[in-house]
Amino acid sequence: MAFTFAFYLFTFALLLMWHPANPIRHTLPQTRWPTADEAAQSVLFQPLKINSITLESRTWVPAMVPWRATEDGSVTRANLDWYGRFAEGRPGAIVVEATGVRDVASGPLLRIGHDRYIPGLRELVETVRRASDGHTRLLIQIIDFLAVKRRPERGKFFERFFALTERHRHALADAGRDESWLSKGEMEVRDFLMNAPDQIIESVLDERELESLRQGYRERVTDTHLDYIRDLPRVLPSIFAAAAARAREAGFDGVELHYAHAYTMASFLSARNTRPDTYGGARENRVRLPLEVYRAVRERVGRDYTVGVRFLGDEVIEGGNRIDDAVYFSREFARAGFDYLSISKGGKFEDAKQPKVGHAVYPYTGQSGYECMPTTLSDARGPFARNIPLAAAIKHAVNDDGHRTPVVASGGLATFEQCEEILRRGEADIIGAARQSLADPDWFLKIRSGCGEEIRRCTYTNYCEGLDQSHKQVTCKLWDRVDLDELGVSFSDDGRRRLLAPRWER
């Protein structure tokens, strides 16, 4: 049964995710784990100061969404257990999942858009401190997002969401060479379109309407005909600043502004941001709001509070940002005073695969999503350390400007040798490992203790990503069916998987 369930999720993830043509199945890299003395002498386990906090090591657990909050975004016992379990492995830092800055519905994802969330978040901070015996620093990633609707049934789209105009009537008349469409009743037009062939639909609907029909309606930062989209530059700085102040009040060591992937702030940075105001078009306009948000946050939380940023080294979409854009932004961020730069890649809506009817589009199914979380089914380059050149280019550019802003690298980082070489070559300052940390929350501690051979190594099949895509509580196939009869095990909502990795018995 365990094999069947794991195989189903693996197959599901593979079917829905983009993969390179003629992919190669890569094996996990061979490695020699260090002794405790060797680990103690390594760069990976040296301290690093970031503003007023000091990491005991260069080890970092990036933000991951576990789908464990309440429907209104409050902290649950499952959230506390999740972060407490990572803290037991004593990484230098943990970044709490993308947490919404606005008090709007977002499903079982954490929020920080109101003071009522502070007590739960404070308990989360205290849980991590206890579980790590004070060794791990805790930051929280704060995010804004725009509306994304589920893909509608065709009938519902033309009945409820389609706004019939004279342009559509003329397009129908031209397509069928039938002028009667100019005067037919609205219901007759809608009924026809509900059953019309794709060729007619494509000639009548514009690009955004086709997207709403086939992918689901999605707001963009360029929708300036909508008052609240046009006003985002006016309102978002204070919203982010208030969220950061709540994070400080709750006891977090810092905040990470989420400027990556498919969400609002990344969309302002994107080369596809063609807003006609001073917040779109040229790079200096696209970076304007991200810098204004940072300044508002900094003014609210003070110079002594750690404020970092997660952004993209490459959007991996047609017409999107590339590394030269990222280098420009990194220089602006370092000059503005960000305390660290965390580099990601891809994860965009623009190239996502078509969702099933009734499901929302998921930004990690296209090529950009693959590059964000590459699997062992890859091209000749393989999935391991695939994104390091982006972090290295950004670090070198920032350093060349005279800044020593730490850079966090991530993406298929899975062995001590790999991580240590990246640090020694000066390609990054901190090693972020999400999927390997999920596979074994104790892996950094095991390396440090000279017990590397006991590490449960991630196989990079993206089983966890398949669960995330299905909005299921995220676990790892390597442990979610292990020791289910263990005393005190907590189970997923379906009762089929354990929610936490087994504890390491030293």
Residue pairs with C-beta under 8 A, 6 or more apart in sequence:
1 481
2 481
5 481
5 496
5 497
6 463
6 477
6 481
9 463
9 466
9 467
9 477
10 461
10 462
10 463
10 466
10 477
12 466
12 470
13 461
13 462
13 463
13 465
13 466
13 469
14 375
14 377
14 461
14 462
16 353
16 362
16 365
16 466
16 469
17 353
17 364
17 365
17 369
17 370
17 375
17 462
17 465
18 351
18 353
18 365
18 366
18 367
18 369
18 370
19 370
19 375
19 377
19 378
20 370
20 378
20 379
23 377
23 378
23 379
24 377
24 378
24 379
24 380
24 382
25 376
25 377
26 376
26 377
26 378
26 382
26 383
26 384
27 376
28 376
28 414
28 457
28 459
28 460
29 384
29 414
29 415
29 418
31 415
31 416
31 417
31 418
31 452
32 417
33 416
33 447
33 450
33 451
33 452
33 453
33 455
34 42
34 416
34 447
34 450
34 452
35 450
36 448
36 449
36 450
37 450
38 450
39 45
39 416
39 447
39 448
39 449
39 450
40 448
42 416
42 420
43 58
43 420
43 423
43 424
44 57
44 58
44 59
44 416
44 419
44 420
44 423
44 431
44 447
45 57
45 58
45 59
45 448
46 57
46 58
47 54
47 55
47 56
47 57
48 54
48 55
48 57
48 58
48 92
48 406
48 429
48 430
49 55
50 254
50 306
50 308
50 339
50 340
50 406
51 254
51 304
51 305
51 306
51 307
51 339
52 304
52 305
52 306
53 137
53 253
53 254
53 306
54 137
55 92
55 93
55 137
55 430
56 90
56 92
56 135
56 136
57 91
57 92
57 444
57 448
58 92
58 423
58 429
58 430
58 431
59 91
59 92
59 93
59 430
59 431
59 433
59 444
60 91
60 92
60 93
60 94
60 95
60 408
60 410
60 430
60 431
60 432
60 433
61 86
61 91
61 93
61 94
61 95
61 432
61 433
61 434
61 437
62 95
62 310
62 342
62 408
62 410
62 432
62 433
62 434
63 95
63 96
63 97
63 98
63 141
63 256
63 258
63 310
63 434
64 97
64 434
64 438
64 474
65 97
65 98
65 109
65 468
65 474
66 78
66 79
66 82
66 97
66 473
66 474
67 107
67 108
67 109
67 467
67 468
67 471
67 472
67 473
67 474
68 76
68 78
68 79
68 82
68 108
68 473
68 499
69 75
69 76
69 79
69 108
69 109
69 110
69 111
70 76
70 108
71 105
71 107
71 108
72 105
72 111
73 99
73 100
73 103
73 106
73 108
73 109
73 110
73 111
73 113
73 117
74 110
74 111
74 116
74 117
74 120
75 110
75 117
75 120
75 121
75 123
75 124
78 473
78 490
78 499
79 110
79 124
80 123
80 124
80 127
81 490
81 499
81 500
82 499
82 500
83 94
83 96
83 124
83 127
83 128
83 131
83 138
84 127
84 128
84 130
84 131
85 131
85 441
85 500
85 501
86 94
86 128
86 437
86 441
87 94
87 127
87 128
87 129
87 131
87 132
87 136
87 138
88 131
88 132
88 441
88 442
88 445
88 503
88 504
89 437
89 440
89 441
89 442
89 443
89 444
89 445
90 132
90 133
90 135
90 136
90 444
90 445
90 448
91 136
91 437
91 444
92 136
92 137
92 430
93 136
93 137
93 138
93 139
93 253
93 430
94 128
94 136
94 137
94 138
94 139
95 139
95 140
95 141
95 256
95 342
96 110
96 124
96 138
96 139
96 140
96 141
96 252
97 109
97 110
97 141
98 109
98 110
98 141
98 142
98 143
98 258
98 263
99 109
99 110
99 111
99 112
99 140
99 141
99 142
99 143
99 243
100 106
100 109
100 110
100 111
100 112
100 113
100 142
100 143
100 144
100 145
101 111
101 112
101 113
101 142
101 143
101 144
101 239
101 240
101 242
101 243
102 111
102 113
102 144
102 239
103 111
103 113
103 114
104 113
106 145
107 471
108 471
110 117
110 121
111 117
112 121
112 140
112 142
112 243
112 246
112 247
113 239
113 243
115 246
117 246
118 246
118 249
118 250
121 140
121 246
121 247
121 250
121 252
122 249
122 250
122 251
124 138
124 250
125 138
125 250
125 251
125 252
126 251
128 136
128 138
129 136
129 138
137 253
137 254
138 252
138 253
139 252
139 253
139 254
139 255
139 256
139 306
139 308
140 247
140 252
140 254
140 255
140 256
141 255
141 256
141 257
141 258
141 310
142 240
142 243
142 244
142 247
142 255
142 256
142 257
142 258
143 258
143 263
143 264
143 265
144 236
144 239
144 240
144 258
144 263
144 264
144 265
145 263
145 264
146 218
146 219
146 220
146 221
146 229
146 263
146 264
146 267
147 217
147 218
147 219
148 216
148 217
148 218
148 219
148 349
148 360
148 361
149 212
149 216
149 217
149 218
149 360
150 216
150 355
150 358
150 359
150 360
151 214
151 215
151 216
151 354
151 355
151 356
151 357
151 358
151 359
151 360
151 361
152 160
152 161
152 212
152 213
152 216
152 357
153 357
153 358
154 194
154 213
155 194
157 212
157 213
158 190
158 193
158 194
159 190
159 194
161 212
161 217
162 190
162 193
162 209
164 186
164 189
164 190
166 182
168 189
168 204
168 205
169 181
169 182
169 184
169 189
170 182
171 203
171 204
172 178
172 181
172 189
172 192
172 200
172 204
173 179
173 180
173 181
173 182
174 203
175 200
175 203
175 204
176 200
181 189
193 200
193 201
193 204
196 204
201 210
201 213
202 210
205 213
211 217
211 218
212 218
214 354
215 352
215 354
215 355
215 361
216 355
216 360
216 361
218 349
218 361
219 226
219 229
220 229
220 267
221 229
221 232
221 264
221 267
221 268
221 273
221 275
221 279
221 280
222 229
222 272
222 273
222 274
222 275
222 280
223 229
224 230
224 275
224 276
224 277
230 277
232 264
232 289
233 277
233 279
233 288
233 289
233 292
236 264
236 265
236 289
236 293
237 289
237 292
237 293
237 295
237 296
237 297
238 296
240 257
240 293
240 296
240 297
241 293
241 296
241 297
241 299
241 300
241 301
242 300
243 255
244 255
244 297
244 300
244 301
244 305
244 307
245 300
245 301
247 254
247 255
247 301
248 255
248 301
248 305
253 306
254 305
254 306
254 307
254 308
254 339
255 297
255 301
255 305
255 306
255 307
255 308
256 307
256 308
256 309
256 310
256 342
257 265
257 290
257 293
257 294
257 297
257 307
257 308
257 309
257 310
258 265
258 266
258 310
259 265
259 266
259 269
259 290
259 309
259 310
259 311
259 312
260 266
260 310
260 311
260 312
260 344
260 347
261 312
261 344
261 346
261 347
261 348
261 363
261 372
262 347
262 348
262 349
262 363
265 289
265 290
265 293
266 311
266 312
267 273
268 279
268 280
268 286
268 289
268 290
269 286
269 287
269 290
269 311
269 312
269 321
269 325
269 329
270 286
270 315
270 320
270 321
271 286
271 315
271 319
271 320
271 321
271 325
272 317
272 319
272 320
272 350
273 279
273 280
273 281
273 286
274 280
274 281
275 281
275 285
278 285
278 288
279 285
279 286
279 288
279 289
280 286
283 325
283 328
283 329
287 328
287 329
287 332
290 309
290 329
290 333
291 332
291 333
291 336
294 307
294 309
294 333
294 336
294 337
294 338
295 336
297 307
298 307
298 337
301 307
303 337
306 339
306 340
307 337
307 338
307 339
308 338
308 339
308 340
308 341
308 342
308 408
309 333
309 338
309 340
309 341
309 342
310 342
310 343
310 344
311 326
311 329
311 330
311 333
311 341
311 342
311 343
311 344
312 321
312 326
312 343
312 344
312 345
312 346
312 347
313 323
313 326
313 343
313 344
313 345
313 387
313 390
313 391
313 393
313 394
314 320
314 321
314 322
314 323
314 326
314 345
314 346
314 371
314 390
315 321
315 322
315 346
315 348
315 368
316 345
316 346
316 348
316 351
316 367
316 368
316 371
317 346
317 348
317 350
317 351
317 366
317 367
317 368
318 350
318 351
320 348
320 350
320 368
323 389
323 390
323 393
323 394
326 343
326 390
326 393
326 394
327 393
327 394
327 397
330 341
330 394
330 397
330 398
331 397
331 398
331 401
333 341
333 405
334 341
334 398
334 401
334 403
334 405
335 401
335 403
338 405
339 405
339 406
340 405
340 406
340 407
340 408
340 429
340 430
341 394
341 398
341 405
341 406
341 407
341 408
342 407
342 408
342 410
342 432
343 387
343 390
343 391
343 394
343 407
343 408
343 409
343 410
344 372
344 387
344 410
344 411
345 368
345 371
345 372
345 387
345 390
345 411
346 367
346 368
346 369
346 370
346 371
346 372
347 363
347 364
347 368
347 369
347 372
348 363
348 366
348 368
348 369
349 361
349 363
350 366
350 368
351 366
351 367
351 368
351 369
352 361
352 362
352 363
352 364
352 365
352 366
352 369
353 362
353 365
353 366
354 361
355 361
355 362
362 369
362 469
363 369
364 370
364 372
364 373
364 465
364 468
364 469
365 469
371 386
371 387
372 411
373 411
373 435
373 462
373 465
374 382
374 383
374 386
374 411
374 412
374 460
375 383
375 460
375 461
375 462
376 382
376 383
376 459
376 460
376 461
378 386
382 412
383 412
383 460
384 412
384 413
384 414
384 418
385 411
385 412
385 413
385 418
385 422
386 411
386 412
387 409
387 410
387 411
387 412
388 409
388 411
388 422
388 427
388 428
391 407
391 408
391 409
391 427
391 428
392 409
392 425
392 426
392 427
392 428
394 407
395 407
395 426
395 427
395 428
395 429
396 426
398 405
398 407
406 429
406 430
407 428
407 429
407 430
408 428
408 429
408 430
408 431
408 432
409 422
409 427
409 428
409 430
409 431
409 432
410 431
410 432
410 433
410 434
412 460
413 419
413 422
413 431
413 432
413 433
413 436
414 433
414 436
414 457
414 458
414 460
416 447
416 452
419 431
419 433
422 428
422 431
423 429
423 431
433 443
435 458
435 460
435 462
435 464
436 443
436 457
436 458
437 443
437 444
438 458
438 464
438 474
438 476
438 501
439 456
439 457
439 458
439 459
439 476
439 478
439 479
439 501
440 446
440 455
440 456
440 457
440 458
440 478
440 501
441 501
442 455
442 501
442 504
443 455
443 456
445 504
446 452
446 454
446 455
446 504
447 455
449 506
451 506
454 504
456 478
456 479
456 501
458 476
458 478
459 477
459 478
461 477
463 476
463 477
464 474
464 475
464 476
464 477
467 473
467 474
467 475
468 474
472 492
472 493
472 494
473 492
473 493
473 497
473 499
475 492
475 497
475 498
475 499
476 501
479 498
479 501
479 502
480 492
480 497
480 498
480 499
481 496
481 497
481 498
482 498
482 502
483 489
483 498
483 502
484 491
484 498
486 498
486 502
489 498
489 500
490 498
490 499
490 500
491 497
491 498
491 499
492 498
492 499
